[in-house]
């Protein structure tokens, strides 16, 4: 079998599972397990369809890193439910999902799936580092379009985009990005900076949407050049567009570091190879599945992961 590494944007997937499976799906003790079961079904489908030999569930050790907030205070601000005593931002998350997150960690460990996070970094940064440093083809599974910046045909990195649902997965490659936006993946972060993203609290450049951002990148190549052109009155640029870019100069100075995923986190040697479970591991999974009422979802995940 051809070696292939699959990287899961885990929170993106368990949120999708939570909203896609009724919260009336519960464990014998009454705890909702719709996100747990839904995530197992998603993993079973992905592994069966794309046949990775290695699998990492990438984790948000910090969903809103302070260093990103220091650069852009509005970063994910609207998703903060409260601030803990230690200054950590607590994400607004449905209580019926909050109680399932520890179970999800427990289940992933029991199924032999590597879970990896990094202090002060988001799962995106874990994904960016593992994908950029991989020596085998990589599938990045996410509902976050910011990770389109990782697509790289020459390195065999593609993004499996889940935003339209698991039945309508979109495989994002260099060619797809150029066809959809007219830009390459190496330009996507600059494109996202200018366009902005309300869901992440990124204002973008007022009056500059996807089409204008793509046209600017097609003409000038990258954001640094665009900013330099806007600052030079001798360069041909419409007065309106120049004014908009200059008005956003402070934002454009810091936003790229916020939007660009980190690619140089050092995890050492990560053994994420999928292997059949030992008899003791299988017994532990069976006990966990019974405790939490995981039923057919556990069975499907076991089969997909090579356990009959």
Backbone torsions as a table, in degrees:
resi	resn	phi	psi	omega
1	UNK	NA	136.6	178.4
2	UNK	-65.3	133.3	178.5
3	UNK	-64.3	136.2	176.7
4	UNK	-154.8	132.0	179.1
5	UNK	-101.2	129.2	175.2
6	UNK	-110.9	129.1	-179.7
7	UNK	-114.3	121.4	-177.5
8	UNK	-98.7	128.8	168.0
9	UNK	-80.7	85.5	-162.8
10	UNK	-60.1	-46.3	-178.7
11	UNK	-62.9	-40.1	177.2
12	UNK	-56.5	-39.8	-176.8
13	UNK	-77.7	-38.5	-178.8
14	UNK	-76.7	-26.0	170.5
15	UNK	-65.3	-43.9	177.8
16	UNK	-60.0	-42.8	179.4
17	UNK	-63.5	-42.0	-178.1
18	UNK	-60.4	-43.6	-178.1
19	UNK	-83.2	-13.6	-178.2
20	UNK	-94.6	-16.6	-179.3
21	UNK	-119.3	132.6	-177.6
22	UNK	-57.0	139.9	-179.6
23	UNK	-77.7	6.6	171.3
24	UNK	-78.8	-9.7	174.8
25	UNK	-76.4	112.4	-172.5
26	UNK	-130.6	162.9	173.0
27	UNK	-78.3	168.6	177.5
28	UNK	-55.8	-28.2	-179.9
29	UNK	-87.4	3.6	177.0
30	UNK	94.2	-7.2	178.3
31	UNK	-68.7	133.1	176.8
32	UNK	-63.8	139.4	177.7
33	UNK	-132.7	22.9	-178.9
34	UNK	-63.1	-37.5	178.6
35	UNK	-70.8	-38.0	179.2
36	UNK	-63.0	-51.9	-178.4
37	UNK	-66.3	-41.4	179.2
38	UNK	-62.6	-40.4	178.1
39	UNK	-64.7	-41.2	177.2
40	UNK	-61.3	-40.4	178.1
41	UNK	-66.3	-38.4	177.1
42	UNK	-63.1	-45.8	180.0
43	UNK	-62.9	-42.6	179.5
44	UNK	-59.6	-43.8	-179.9
45	UNK	-65.2	-46.1	-177.9
46	UNK	-62.4	-45.3	-178.2
47	UNK	-67.2	-39.7	179.2
48	UNK	-66.0	-39.5	-174.9
49	UNK	-80.2	-39.2	-172.3
50	UNK	-106.9	-9.9	171.7
51	UNK	51.9	55.7	174.2
52	UNK	-70.1	152.8	172.9
53	UNK	-98.9	-17.4	177.5
54	UNK	-131.7	145.4	-176.4
55	UNK	-143.8	128.5	176.6
56	UNK	-126.8	126.5	171.1
57	UNK	-89.7	104.0	-175.7
58	UNK	-82.6	138.0	-166.7
59	UNK	-121.0	145.3	173.5
60	UNK	-83.2	92.0	172.1
61	UNK	-67.5	-29.1	172.0
62	UNK	-140.2	111.9	-176.8
63	UNK	-77.2	-17.7	-178.9
64	UNK	-141.2	74.3	-174.1
65	UNK	-58.1	138.9	-176.3
66	UNK	-61.5	-33.7	-178.2
67	UNK	-66.3	-28.6	174.4
68	UNK	-76.0	-38.5	178.7
69	UNK	-65.4	-37.4	178.6
70	UNK	-60.2	-32.5	-179.9
71	UNK	-80.4	-43.3	178.8
72	UNK	-134.3	97.6	-175.3
73	UNK	-57.2	-26.8	-179.5
74	UNK	-78.9	-1.6	-176.2
75	UNK	-59.1	114.5	179.1
76	UNK	55.1	18.3	-175.2
77	UNK	-60.4	-37.3	-176.6
78	UNK	-70.3	-10.1	179.6
79	UNK	-99.8	5.5	-179.8
80	UNK	-83.2	121.5	178.0
81	UNK	-82.3	-41.7	178.8
82	UNK	-165.3	168.5	177.6
83	UNK	-112.1	126.3	-178.5
84	UNK	-71.3	168.2	-178.5
85	UNK	-59.3	-29.3	-179.5
86	UNK	-87.2	5.9	177.7
87	UNK	91.2	-2.4	-179.6
88	UNK	-73.6	134.9	177.0
89	UNK	-79.5	127.0	177.8
90	UNK	-96.6	122.9	-176.5
91	UNK	-72.7	141.5	175.4
92	UNK	-69.5	110.7	-174.6
93	UNK	-137.4	135.1	178.5
94	UNK	-54.6	135.7	-177.3
95	UNK	-57.9	-34.8	-179.9
96	UNK	-69.4	-16.6	172.4
97	UNK	-90.4	-38.9	-179.1
98	UNK	-52.7	-43.5	-177.0
99	UNK	-69.2	-17.0	-178.1
100	UNK	-90.9	-18.4	-174.5
101	UNK	-61.8	-43.8	175.0
102	UNK	-61.4	-34.8	178.3
103	UNK	-66.7	-40.1	177.9
104	UNK	-59.2	-45.1	178.2
105	UNK	-60.4	-44.1	-179.0
106	UNK	-61.9	-42.9	-178.0
107	UNK	-68.9	-43.7	178.7
108	UNK	-58.9	-44.4	178.4
109	UNK	-62.0	-44.5	-177.2
110	UNK	-63.4	-35.3	-179.4
111	UNK	-80.5	1.9	177.4
112	UNK	78.0	21.3	179.7
113	UNK	-92.7	125.2	-179.9
114	UNK	-65.8	128.2	175.9
115	UNK	-111.9	128.6	-173.4
116	UNK	-138.6	127.9	173.7
117	UNK	-133.1	178.5	179.0
118	UNK	-144.6	133.8	-179.6
119	UNK	-54.8	137.5	176.8
120	UNK	64.1	22.0	179.6
121	UNK	-138.8	153.7	177.8
122	UNK	-87.2	166.7	175.1
123	UNK	-58.4	-34.0	178.0
124	UNK	-54.7	-38.9	-178.3
125	UNK	-72.6	-35.9	175.0
126	UNK	-63.0	-46.2	179.0
127	UNK	-61.5	-46.0	-178.8
128	UNK	-60.3	-40.3	-178.9
129	UNK	-71.2	-45.8	-179.4
130	UNK	-65.6	-40.6	-179.5
131	UNK	-66.9	-40.7	-176.5
132	UNK	-73.0	-27.6	-177.1
133	UNK	-98.1	-4.3	-175.9
134	UNK	-67.5	150.1	176.8
135	UNK	-109.4	7.0	177.8
136	UNK	-128.7	164.8	175.8
137	UNK	-58.0	148.7	-173.7
138	UNK	-130.7	136.7	169.2
139	UNK	-112.5	121.8	176.4
140	UNK	-100.7	120.5	-177.3
141	UNK	-106.5	118.3	-174.8
142	UNK	-159.9	160.2	169.0
143	UNK	-105.9	9.7	-176.7
144	UNK	-102.2	112.7	-176.8
145	UNK	-68.4	-16.9	177.0
146	UNK	-59.2	-26.2	-179.5
147	UNK	-76.7	-1.4	172.7
148	UNK	-59.5	-24.0	179.6
149	UNK	-62.6	-15.1	-178.2
150	UNK	-88.5	-14.2	-179.2
151	UNK	-56.1	135.6	-177.0
152	UNK	-158.1	96.9	-177.7
153	UNK	-59.2	-37.7	-175.7
154	UNK	-67.6	-28.0	179.4
155	UNK	-100.0	-0.4	179.4
156	UNK	74.2	27.9	178.2
157	UNK	-101.8	123.5	176.6
158	UNK	-130.6	158.5	-179.1
159	UNK	-110.5	126.7	174.5
160	UNK	-96.4	105.0	-170.2
161	UNK	-94.3	125.2	-170.3
162	UNK	-104.0	3.9	-170.1
163	UNK	-59.6	-28.7	-178.3
164	UNK	-90.6	2.2	178.9
165	UNK	109.2	159.3	-176.5
166	UNK	-68.7	-20.1	178.1
167	UNK	-87.1	-6.2	-179.1
168	UNK	-132.7	49.1	179.9
169	UNK	-62.8	140.3	178.7
170	UNK	-113.8	125.3	178.1
171	UNK	-91.9	113.5	-175.0
172	UNK	-100.0	121.1	178.3
173	UNK	-126.4	178.6	175.7
174	UNK	-53.8	-47.1	-176.9
175	UNK	-62.3	-40.8	179.9
176	UNK	-63.6	-43.4	180.0
177	UNK	-63.1	-41.9	-180.0
178	UNK	-66.9	-36.6	178.6
179	UNK	-70.7	-35.0	-175.6
180	UNK	-84.4	-40.7	-174.4
181	UNK	-119.3	-15.2	-176.4
182	UNK	78.9	19.2	179.1
183	UNK	-133.1	162.8	175.1
184	UNK	-93.9	166.2	-179.1
185	UNK	-61.2	-30.3	178.8
186	UNK	-67.7	-14.9	178.0
187	UNK	-101.6	-5.4	-170.5
188	UNK	-65.0	-40.0	-179.8
189	UNK	-62.1	-42.4	177.0
190	UNK	-62.7	-40.9	176.5
191	UNK	-59.2	-46.1	-178.8
192	UNK	-67.0	-35.5	177.6
193	UNK	-60.7	-48.4	-177.5
194	UNK	-70.1	-41.4	-179.2
195	UNK	-67.5	-36.8	-175.5
196	UNK	78.4	170.7	-178.8
197	UNK	-155.7	104.5	-177.4
198	UNK	-60.5	-31.5	-177.8
199	UNK	-68.1	-19.6	177.0
200	UNK	-109.7	5.0	-179.7
201	UNK	71.6	27.2	179.0
202	UNK	-102.3	115.5	-172.6
203	UNK	-71.6	-25.4	-175.4
204	UNK	69.2	-169.1	177.1
205	UNK	-96.7	119.8	-178.3
206	UNK	-55.0	129.0	178.0
207	UNK	84.3	-0.9	178.7
208	UNK	-110.9	108.2	177.9
209	UNK	-98.5	-165.5	-176.0
210	UNK	-61.4	-43.3	-176.1
211	UNK	-64.6	-46.9	179.9
212	UNK	-64.7	-42.5	178.9
213	UNK	-60.8	-44.2	179.5
214	UNK	-64.9	-40.8	179.3
215	UNK	-64.2	-41.0	178.1
216	UNK	-62.4	-42.9	-179.9
217	UNK	-69.4	-35.5	177.2
218	UNK	-63.3	-36.0	-177.3
219	UNK	-83.6	-39.3	-171.3
220	UNK	-111.9	-12.3	172.3
221	UNK	95.1	-51.5	-177.4
222	UNK	-150.8	169.9	-174.4
223	UNK	-66.8	-39.2	179.7
224	UNK	-56.6	-43.6	-179.9
225	UNK	-67.8	-39.9	178.6
226	UNK	-60.9	-44.8	179.2
227	UNK	-63.1	-41.0	179.3
228	UNK	-64.9	-40.8	179.0
229	UNK	-64.1	-42.3	179.8
230	UNK	-63.0	-32.9	-177.7
231	UNK	-81.6	-11.6	-177.5
232	UNK	-104.3	108.0	-177.3
233	UNK	-64.7	-14.9	179.0
234	UNK	-83.6	-12.2	178.9
235	UNK	-82.1	138.4	-179.5
236	UNK	-72.0	114.4	178.8
237	UNK	-158.5	139.5	-178.6
238	UNK	-59.4	145.8	-178.1
239	UNK	-60.5	-39.0	-178.8
240	UNK	-64.9	-46.9	-178.9
241	UNK	-66.9	-40.7	177.3
242	UNK	-58.9	-44.9	-179.5
243	UNK	-62.0	-40.6	-179.6
244	UNK	-65.7	-42.2	179.6
245	UNK	-67.7	-41.5	179.4
246	UNK	-66.4	-36.7	178.6
247	UNK	-64.8	-25.9	-178.5
248	UNK	-99.8	15.6	-171.3
249	UNK	-60.8	-39.7	179.7
250	UNK	-64.6	-42.9	177.5
251	UNK	-62.8	-44.9	-177.3
252	UNK	-66.7	-21.3	179.1
253	UNK	-71.6	-33.9	-173.9
254	UNK	-109.4	-24.8	-173.0
255	UNK	-59.2	-38.1	-179.1
256	UNK	-56.4	-37.6	-179.7
257	UNK	-68.2	-28.4	178.8
258	UNK	-75.5	-41.6	-174.5
259	UNK	-80.6	-36.5	-178.4
260	UNK	-68.9	132.3	177.2
261	UNK	-75.9	148.4	176.6
262	UNK	-72.8	137.1	-176.7
263	UNK	-120.3	1.6	-171.8
264	UNK	-121.2	20.9	173.7
265	UNK	-64.2	138.9	-176.3
266	UNK	-104.4	110.9	178.8
267	UNK	-104.8	3.8	-176.2
268	UNK	66.7	-147.3	178.4
269	UNK	-87.6	119.3	-179.8
270	UNK	-107.8	117.6	177.2
271	UNK	-96.3	98.1	-177.1
272	UNK	-112.3	17.8	-176.7
273	UNK	-65.4	137.5	176.7
274	UNK	-79.9	126.8	-179.1
275	UNK	-133.5	149.8	173.3
276	UNK	-59.2	144.3	179.7
277	UNK	-72.5	147.5	172.4
278	UNK	-70.9	169.6	-179.6
279	UNK	-62.3	-37.7	178.4
280	UNK	-67.6	-40.9	178.0
281	UNK	-64.3	-41.7	-179.3
282	UNK	-63.9	-39.5	178.3
283	UNK	-63.7	-38.0	179.2
284	UNK	-66.9	-39.6	177.2
285	UNK	-64.5	-44.3	-179.6
286	UNK	-60.9	-39.6	179.6
287	UNK	-67.4	-40.3	179.5
288	UNK	-66.0	-42.3	179.8
289	UNK	-62.9	-37.9	178.1
290	UNK	-69.7	-42.5	-178.2
291	UNK	-60.6	-40.8	-174.0
292	UNK	-103.5	4.2	176.1
293	UNK	63.6	46.6	-174.4
294	UNK	-85.2	-13.8	169.4
295	UNK	44.2	-130.4	-175.4
296	UNK	-64.2	-26.8	178.9
297	UNK	-62.8	-43.0	177.2
298	UNK	-65.0	-42.0	179.7
299	UNK	-61.6	-43.4	-179.3
300	UNK	-66.3	-40.0	178.6
301	UNK	-67.0	-40.1	177.9
302	UNK	-60.0	-46.6	-179.5
303	UNK	-63.4	-44.0	-178.7
304	UNK	-63.1	-33.3	-178.6
305	UNK	-87.1	9.3	172.4
306	UNK	91.7	23.9	179.0
307	UNK	-119.1	116.1	-176.8
308	UNK	-74.2	NA	NA
